[in-house]
């Protein structure tokens, strides 16, 4: 788990970060709020420890299955290697750590917002939620603040 993640997030004006535990895993959690009205619009959890490809996939699929049980099958899932790597070549750990392996699922059709699960190149599982309503509000308020500073 990145030890410096929480202090970094807490320096962002529209986010609050902290460390904790989710189930059996260490977690870094970031809450994103809109810049003016301070509505919660995004929650990101980074779970687990740095892991090998095989361990990371097992951890990811555990959280993925929890999301499937709650939200149903995802709208989209991407699970692929990019050149020069491929499944079964013996270099899966290298592919993961260099960002040449992608595993991510999206639940786009939820009324409340969008949920995603992603395997990061460090082997952590990243779960994210974005409120449909407050995501639009965040964009609006961010644009308003940008135009006010011009």
N, C-alpha and C positions, 0 to 999 in steps of 0.2 A: 504494500500500500504506500503511495507516495506521501512521505511525511510532510513535505512542504506544500501539499495541495490545499489544505485548509487555510493557512495564512495567505496564500495567493488569492484564493476565492474571497476571503474577507476583505482584501484590499480593493476588490471590485465594488464600485458604488451601488450596484443593483443586484448584489448577490450576497448570500450568507453561506459559509461553508463550515462544516464540522466533521469530526471523525466519530465513529461509533461502531456498533456491531449490528448486523442484520442476520438473524439466525446464527449460524456457526462461523460466519465470515466477518472479517474486519471490513469496514465500509468508510468511504469518504462520500459525503453527501453535500450537494450544492443546491440551494434554493434560489431561483431567479425571481426577482420581483420587478414590476413595472417601475420606471423611473419617477413618475409623478404620483400616481395613486397608490403605489406600493402593494399591488395585487400579486399574489403568487401565480406565476405563469409557467414556471419550469421547475422540475425536480430531476436531478441527476444523481444516481448512486453508482459508485464504482466499488465493486465487491471483490474480495479475495486477495490473494497474494500473487506475485509473479509466478508463472507456472509454465511447464512445458506444454507443447501443443496438445498432447493427449490428455493431460490433467485439465488444462484450460477448457478443452471441449466438453469434458465430463461436467465440470463446474457450470459452464455456460448452459448446457442442455438441462441441468437441474432447474435453473432459474427460468429457462425458456418453457419448460413443461408447466411450471407454476403459472406463467402468463397464459399459456394455452388453456389451462383449466379454468382460468378466470375470464378470458376474453375470446376464447375460441382460436381457430387457426389464424395465423398472421395473414395480412393482405399480401405481403411480399417477404420472401427470404432469399438472401444471396449468400452462397457458400461456394467459394472458388479460390483457386490459386492463380497467380499471374506468373508469366514467364520470368525466369527460367525454371520455376518450381511447379511440381504437380504432386497430387496425392500418391503416396506410396514410393516416392523417390528417395526416402530416407533423410530429406532435408526439410521436413515439415517444421521443426523448431526454428530453423533459420528463416523460412518463409514467414512464419508468424512474427518473429522479432524484427524483421525488416519491412513489415507492412505488406508483404506479398501474399498474404492469406487473408481473406475477408469472410466474415461470418456475421450477418446482421439480419434481424427480422423487424418488420414494421407492422403495427396494427393501426391502420389509417382510418378505418371506417367506424371508429368509436364516436359516439355522440359528444362525449366530453372533451376529446382531444386525441392526441397521437401518443402511442406507446412504442418504444423500441428497445431491443436487446441487442448488444453488440459485443463481440469478443475483441478486446483491444490488442495491440501488438505486444503489450507487456504481459498478456495472458489474463488480464482482469476481465470481469464481466461488467459492462456498462449498461445500466437500465435507465431509461429516460421517459419522462412524461411531459408533454406540453399541452396546456389548456388551449383548446381551440379559441374560446372567447377572449381569454386574457393574452394570448399570443398576438392576436390582432391589435389589442389595446397596447401591448408593449411596442409594436412596430409604430403605431400612431404616436405614442408619447415620445419615443426615441426620435422620430422625424420632427416632431414639434420642438423638442429641445435643440436639435441640430439647427433648425431654422431660426430659433431665438438667438443662437450664438453667432449668426452671420451678420 
